[in-house]
Amino acid sequence: MATGLKYEFTGKPWRYNSPGGWIFISLPGNMAKKIRNNFKNEEEGWGRLKATAKIGNSAWKTAIWFDTKKQTYLLPLKADIRQKESIEIDKKTNVILWI
C-alpha cells in the first residue's frame, strides 16, 4: 500500500462555489497544522502537497492543497471515487492519507 506518514480523519465533503465546482474534504485544523509544520518545505506551487488517499476500498495518488482562507488543506474528490464509494455532500466520510 502507500508509504509515508499516515493520517486518518472523518470529514464532510463540500462543493466549491464555482461553475462545475470541485468537491473537497477539508482536513481537521489541528491535523493540517501538524502536516504543514512537517512538510511545508515539500509543498509545490499554491501549497500543493503530494499524497495518497484512501476512502473505502478506493486508494489513489493525489495532492492536498493548502487554503490560506480556511487555514487547512483540502483533499479534492474525483467523480469516479465519489461514485465508487457513494460519497455524498455533507455526509461524514472516513479518509486515510499518506504524506
C-alpha positions in Angstrom: 0.0 0.0 0.0 1.1 3.6 0.4 4.2 4.8 2.2 4.9 7.8 4.3 3.2 9.2 7.4 -0.4 8.0 7.8 -3.2 10.4 8.9 -6.8 9.3 9.5 -9.8 11.6 9.9 -13.5 12.0 9.2 -14.8 14.9 7.3 -17.8 16.1 5.3 -17.4 16.7 1.6 -18.4 20.1 0.3 -18.7 21.8 -3.1 -16.5 24.7 -4.1 -18.8 27.6 -5.1 -17.9 28.0 -8.8 -19.2 26.7 -12.2 -18.6 23.0 -12.2 -17.3 23.3 -8.6 -15.0 20.7 -7.3 -15.8 18.6 -4.3 -13.4 18.7 -1.4 -13.0 17.4 2.1 -11.2 19.8 4.5 -8.7 18.3 6.8 -9.2 19.0 10.6 -7.3 22.1 11.5 -5.0 20.6 14.1 -4.0 17.8 11.6 -3.4 20.4 8.9 -1.2 22.4 11.2 0.9 19.3 12.0 1.2 18.3 8.3 2.2 21.9 7.4 4.8 22.0 10.1 6.3 18.7 8.9 6.0 19.1 5.1 5.8 22.8 4.2 9.3 22.5 2.6 7.9 19.8 0.2 4.9 21.9 -1.0 4.8 22.8 -4.6 3.0 25.8 -6.2 -0.1 27.1 -4.4 0.5 24.9 -1.3 0.2 21.6 -3.2 1.5 18.6 -1.3 1.6 15.1 -2.9 -0.4 12.5 -1.1 -2.1 9.1 -1.4 -5.7 9.0 -0.2 -8.0 6.1 0.6 -11.7 6.1 1.1 -13.5 2.8 1.5 -11.9 0.4 -1.0 -10.5 3.1 -3.3 -7.0 4.4 -3.0 -5.4 6.9 -5.4 -2.4 9.2 -5.8 -3.5 12.8 -5.4 -2.4 16.1 -3.7 -3.8 18.1 -0.9 -3.9 21.9 -1.3 -3.4 24.5 1.5 -6.2 27.0 1.6 -5.0 30.2 3.3 -8.5 31.4 3.9 -9.6 28.2 5.6 -6.1 27.6 7.1 -6.3 23.9 6.3 -5.5 21.5 3.5 -8.2 20.5 1.0 -8.5 17.0 -0.5 -10.2 17.0 -3.9 -12.5 14.1 -4.6 -12.7 12.9 -8.2 -16.1 12.0 -9.6 -15.1 8.3 -10.1 -14.1 8.0 -6.5 -17.3 9.7 -5.3 -19.3 7.3 -7.4 -17.4 4.1 -6.4 -17.6 4.9 -2.7 -21.1 6.5 -2.7 -19.8 9.7 -1.3 -22.3 12.5 -0.7 -22.0 16.2 0.1 -22.2 16.9 3.9 -22.2 13.2 4.8 -19.4 12.1 7.1 -16.6 10.3 5.2 -13.7 8.4 6.7 -10.3 9.2 5.0 -6.8 7.9 5.3 -3.9 10.0 3.9 -0.3 9.2 3.4 2.1 12.1 3.0 
